[in-house]
Amino acid sequence: MYNGHKAEFLEELTSGSNEDRKSKDFISKLAEKHGLRLSEAENIASFYTHSEGKVKVCRGLPCSLKSTGIERELLAKYPDEELEDVSCLGYCDKAPVAWSQGKYYQLGNGGTKELEKQPYGSDFREVKDLKEFLELNGYETLISFLKKNNRDEVLQMVNDLNLRGFGGAGFPVYIKWKAVSASNEQKKFLLVNAHEGEPGTFKDRILMETNPYELLEASLIAALVVGADEIIIALKHEYLQAENTLKSAFEKSMDFFHSSGVDTALPKMRIMRVPGYYITGEESALMEAIEGKRSEPRLRPPYPAEIGLFGKPTLIDNVETLLYFLGRLREYSKDWSKIPGTKSYCLTGDVKNPGAYILPYGSPALDLISKKGGSNLSDLKAILPGGLSGGILTSAEGNVKLEFDSIKAHGAGMGTGSMIAISKDRCMVDVMDSIEEFFERESCGKCMPCRYGTKELSSLFENLKHGEATGKDIENAKRTADVMMKGSICGLGQASARMFLDSLKYFQEELDEHVSGKCPSNVCFQEAR
Amino acid sequence: MTMKIYIDGTAFSAEENQSIMDAVKSTGLEIPNLCSYNGHDNGVCRLCMVEVGKPPRMVPSCSTKITENMEIKTRSETLDDYRKGLITVIMKDHPQHSGSDGEKCKLETYAEEFNVEVERPHPAMDVTIDSSHPGILYDPAKCILCRKCVIACDFDQVNEVISISDRGQNSRIAFDLDVPMGDSKCVSCGACVDSCPTGALIEKGWEPADRTAVTICPYCAVGCSVEYGIKDNKIIWARGYNESDVNHGKLCVKGKFGFEFEMSRYRLTVPLVRKRPGERGPLNGRSIDEVFRPVSWDEAIDIMAREILNARSVHGRQSIGGIACDRATNEDVFAFQKFMRAAVGTDNVDQSATLCHAPSASMLSYATGAGASTNSIKDVRVARTILMAGSNVDRAHPVLYSEIKKAAKKGVNLIIVDPRKVELSRLANRHLLLRPGTDSVLFSAMARYILDNELADRDFISSRTEGFDAFRDSLAPFTLEFASRVTGIPENEIAEVARTYATQTPSVIFWTLGITEHENGSDNVSSLINLALITGNVGKPGTGLSPIRGQNNVQGGADMGAVAGSLPGYQPFFDNGVREKFQKSWSSELPEFQGWKSTEMIEAARKGMLKLLYITGENSVRSHPDSEGAVAALKKLDFLAVQDIFMTETAEYADLVLPAASSYEKSGTFTNTERRVQLVNKIFDPPGEAKPDWKIYSELAEKLNFDMKFGSSSDIMEEIASLIPSYAGISHERLMSKGLQWPVKDKNHTGTDLLHTDSFIRGKGRFRIISWREKDPSEIHTYPYSLIIGRQREHYHTSTMTSRSKVISLIEGGGFIEMNPDDMRKENFSTGEEIEIQSKTGRIRGKVKENNDVPSGVLFTTFHYSDLPTNTLTPDTYDPPTKTPAYKDTRVKVTKIR
């Protein structure tokens, strides 16, 4: 079969230097080496700008809210071509941040500060080594599962649990698990989606860095349940520390498995960072990236459970989903249904104590904002309950419970459970401008509703900010948003439209005032004064 | 299986497993779309949404399959709003076309249909139009990134030049590593242009046509259907015709850009007579008027008839010969041989197969009873193994090449046998780079290996073949060791390929002139046929023996009996029943002698035995071997008549030049490489006084007091059907757009895509024993290089037609002698330098060019260019049974010009 080696090509390409990336000669030689046509090489190489030499500056909403405008100055020593705006680096509680060669930097008024070993917050217990993990009864569930091999029973538990994915879409987990385990194909994958990308979301990174063993155990059991013989933990390209932590934990664990005599019964495990963008967190776009192709969403059907990674049935679950599953499996012998689980939530934006926190699943938003975040609801104008994908709620809805159905009942979405708080001093047009610019930048460009739609919405807010938009422009944008909701291939276009429609729902007056040249918060039109 | 579906409330029955879009299309309704590409998933425009079910749910119709009792709404207020909204937002970013090219823009058409107001004038886009390609413009501002060109280039044609570059809002179309189109590896097939819905990729100077017309491409025997745009009675553009079962909308550069010859001012428009008879020679810079005198058709016919009568009475019928044109229609060729045999009374008739695939036709006929490909092009899709032997299909048959590339990408075992690296090598499991001319040894050794290792199909051999024991015994010398020594291919590779061919079945063999144009061409072909017979790789889907024919109607030319000693339909010339049938039909006596093949006619002319030669549409001076010898032969004739559409180098030698109609100017049929008889549709009247060939033959016959009884080309097909059993069911009315594959036994038979299913046409499959003779080592010593004469993709034969196309001439305007870099260093040559090549037959000068694909000891060139007349070098060495010249292996030496 003629196919070329795209994954190898991409791996070698992204580990090359900036200089190499710019050289057509280098790319054409690399293409020849991996059996690719020049057009295929161009197609892939031009999509990924990643190289280890770049300095990435975060432009995600939590960072842009905290921006003091001096970030570029702080990075002035780097030539322009080494600087790259990216949409979320996953350190939103330390906003504004930049990333270079595997290290994170906070770009504050005090200058550039390297963010070394992180205090993860008191809610997260750091498991330092395997010994500690074993003392906490780690791997006991795995060993016991290997003994019992009670796949059907565990599947039934997943079904009874009504577990929904924490990756953002809230898809019922059982449906995917059932489909993959029912497939008779020899080769099946478990793909652990650790390509965290929703602005305001960094809990998966913390979960992996604080207790890598837990994810390994959860993944191994999940793979065994569905009959996957290979696990790929796919991390965001910047998550170098999480990669190292997981890899070293895996090495140590393998020794343990070997000495326990269970190593041969376990699936293969690959821990890798995958270059990509916001869209890469979308599961089919993630598979494309792992295969070395452009990280663009696939058309569905077929679903990954039928034709997934490298054409094989693939179970894809988010990090936290698997951890939640393991947590519930451990409780299995007890009357688990009465014990509410806990969930990790992120809180960023205009709050006193941004960070990641563990709360009982379904706690009211107020608990997160005030008990953990140390802020008053009354100081807020809006809360975004699910990063940029979950729509907008006003501070009047602070009693909403942080779980899928309750947030949905309020007309928004929980997404990854990452809340961004917007202060009452802010101008919604300004905030929306940043949000829609994000979607415009992150649209992969594949489908027309999203490529053209995000551009229109972004320029609407840009124009509103400068007093150049008319009421008709807003009306037109509404029609475009409707097209995006109905026609986009993946959730990105829908999320962009939803944010716009929600901003109209709650803040139309503010938008209209901008049409007539007024910014009630005195944020916009500043240059004109 | 069919399903019941409801489209806008009406029940239809539709094939299962198809998309909503296709199901709706089959009812004659097109769902609005901008990115749909037949047979490929795309799904990016999202315009094709429809509503299904209750309550209605919007789904993309292109990627959603129909289900039983599905209720589909293609129109509703919601859908109208959605479509209008989507077109509006796209149009916001789309520059309005200026002038007539707006007609090319499907987006603008929809904008009108959905009443989209375009609100603001567009700011001028900061993009540069790429005009680097000779025939195609790329205007990025008009591009909506529907990705159809990417599918066309990468997945349909598998040329893999176009891709999407960059991402998101910055996405754009790129060629190769984002170089200008003209600098890329683009092969100018035009598929991207044909697929583009907005005219972002468009032919330079494109205009809307007054009308369109569909006919068969005038070039190779793949037989693509082409849709031509016509304005002011001129072809202004060409695109692949989607309804064709042969090319499914695809073309190559010749089909796309090679039509200009029709309107060329150099077309012959009046009959011409040489002013000074006897001074036969090239124009040498003189104008046609200086050398020739225009005459009326009456006078021309008079002269020709007088010369025929004269030669016949003085020298006898054997002294007259004619060569038929294989770019003419079946009807023309049938009329030609009827004229020669019945009106003139000679069997000296031939066509150009003698210069190309005669060994294939002849040996297939010997083995199976039918001198034609056993299978169809579509068998490529079901084969598990494809063996490509001596076939530069990339250059010679690009549209068929796409099918093979597609199969290779899907994982078929692809084996290439060729002395040169070819483009297809990159997709092959194995490329056996054998020494030129050693093919029969390789295939015989494969046969022996297959038999020795019990990999043969014993049941097939015993039930379907004859002569096996003698054949098996004849293989004794062909050990792997022997074959490896002769061919230069390692033993294990021969064994591996033999095993694959025999066991990874069905296996199909394709071959072209690299097999036939050798002094042992027939043995080469037979060694391939023998392989298929021992493995049972014939008579089943995905198997087969498929010579890929050259000229558009070379298969038909032989079918029509323009072959000495073979009456139409390969009916034996000396069979009394057959002769009686023809004599009765034609009310004439057939000649009593078997005539000469075309190469023999040239030879006979040189020896003074042939006195009058009637060449139709063959540029013999450039295409026959030993050009100087051919010229000498033509000069020796008493009378040479040449019928053509141009004043070719051969016509320049004629006493009488007759202007013919091109295939655009007449109706009739061509038979393609898979025996598919397809309708040729007249688009224009011929220029000036030019006439269709069959009319000229009829008028000549009349002057010779013979009534051909043809009032039209469809009359001729009626006679063909009445005399050739395999064409019995064919009539022009039945052919329409798809054609029929012969044999078509009667008016109800739908044709035959697969021959020899239960038994061979001749009964049993017949092995043929071959032998091997080493080349004379002293010749190799004197002439150390083997010269292979082949093709470029852009040009066709002696370029009489392709050189008239501006675009083609800009893409490929000159010939080179290609040489391995090591040999270049050894000879101290540099690229672009003029060198001399000499064979024992002649010498020429030409520019040399470095090419890694040519192995050391081999040279490659073409015969496309008049300033590189390579057949001057080809010796008059022939394959004994068929008299086919050995164009593919001429021993030469090279010298530096000081």
Chai-1 contact restraints between the chains, C-beta under 6 A:
chainA,res_idxA,chainB,res_idxB,connection_type,confidence,min_distance_angstrom,max_distance_angstrom,comment,restraint_id
A,M1,B,G411,contact,1.0,0.0,6.0,A-B,restraint_1
A,Y2,B,A408,contact,1.0,0.0,6.0,A-B,restraint_2
A,Y2,B,K409,contact,1.0,0.0,6.0,A-B,restraint_3
A,Y2,B,L427,contact,1.0,0.0,6.0,A-B,restraint_4
A,K24,B,L177,contact,1.0,0.0,6.0,A-B,restraint_5
A,S28,B,L177,contact,1.0,0.0,6.0,A-B,restraint_6
A,R37,B,E160,contact,1.0,0.0,6.0,A-B,restraint_7
A,L38,B,D176,contact,1.0,0.0,6.0,A-B,restraint_8
A,L38,B,L177,contact,1.0,0.0,6.0,A-B,restraint_9
A,S39,B,E160,contact,1.0,0.0,6.0,A-B,restraint_10
A,S39,B,V161,contact,1.0,0.0,6.0,A-B,restraint_11
A,S39,B,S163,contact,1.0,0.0,6.0,A-B,restraint_12
A,S39,B,D176,contact,1.0,0.0,6.0,A-B,restraint_13
A,E42,B,S163,contact,1.0,0.0,6.0,A-B,restraint_14
A,E42,B,S165,contact,1.0,0.0,6.0,A-B,restraint_15
A,E42,B,A174,contact,1.0,0.0,6.0,A-B,restraint_16
A,E42,B,L177,contact,1.0,0.0,6.0,A-B,restraint_17
A,E42,B,D178,contact,1.0,0.0,6.0,A-B,restraint_18
A,N43,B,S163,contact,1.0,0.0,6.0,A-B,restraint_19
A,N43,B,I164,contact,1.0,0.0,6.0,A-B,restraint_20
A,S46,B,S165,contact,1.0,0.0,6.0,A-B,restraint_21
A,S46,B,D166,contact,1.0,0.0,6.0,A-B,restraint_22
A,F47,B,R167,contact,1.0,0.0,6.0,A-B,restraint_23
A,L299,B,G43,contact,1.0,0.0,6.0,A-B,restraint_24
A,L299,B,S63,contact,1.0,0.0,6.0,A-B,restraint_25
A,S443,B,G168,contact,1.0,0.0,6.0,A-B,restraint_26
A,C444,B,R167,contact,1.0,0.0,6.0,A-B,restraint_27
A,C444,B,G168,contact,1.0,0.0,6.0,A-B,restraint_28
A,G445,B,R167,contact,1.0,0.0,6.0,A-B,restraint_29
A,G445,B,G168,contact,1.0,0.0,6.0,A-B,restraint_30
A,G445,B,S171,contact,1.0,0.0,6.0,A-B,restraint_31
A,K446,B,V44,contact,1.0,0.0,6.0,A-B,restraint_32
A,C447,B,V44,contact,1.0,0.0,6.0,A-B,restraint_33
A,C447,B,R46,contact,1.0,0.0,6.0,A-B,restraint_34
A,M448,B,C45,contact,1.0,0.0,6.0,A-B,restraint_35
A,M448,B,R46,contact,1.0,0.0,6.0,A-B,restraint_36
A,P449,B,R46,contact,1.0,0.0,6.0,A-B,restraint_37
A,Y452,B,V89,contact,1.0,0.0,6.0,A-B,restraint_38
A,Y452,B,I90,contact,1.0,0.0,6.0,A-B,restraint_39
A,G453,B,V89,contact,1.0,0.0,6.0,A-B,restraint_40
A,E456,B,V89,contact,1.0,0.0,6.0,A-B,restraint_41
A,R479,B,G85,contact,1.0,0.0,6.0,A-B,restraint_42
A,T480,B,V89,contact,1.0,0.0,6.0,A-B,restraint_43
A,V483,B,Y82,contact,1.0,0.0,6.0,A-B,restraint_44
A,V483,B,G85,contact,1.0,0.0,6.0,A-B,restraint_45
A,V483,B,L86,contact,1.0,0.0,6.0,A-B,restraint_46
A,K486,B,M58,contact,1.0,0.0,6.0,A-B,restraint_47
A,K486,B,Y82,contact,1.0,0.0,6.0,A-B,restraint_48
A,G487,B,R46,contact,1.0,0.0,6.0,A-B,restraint_49
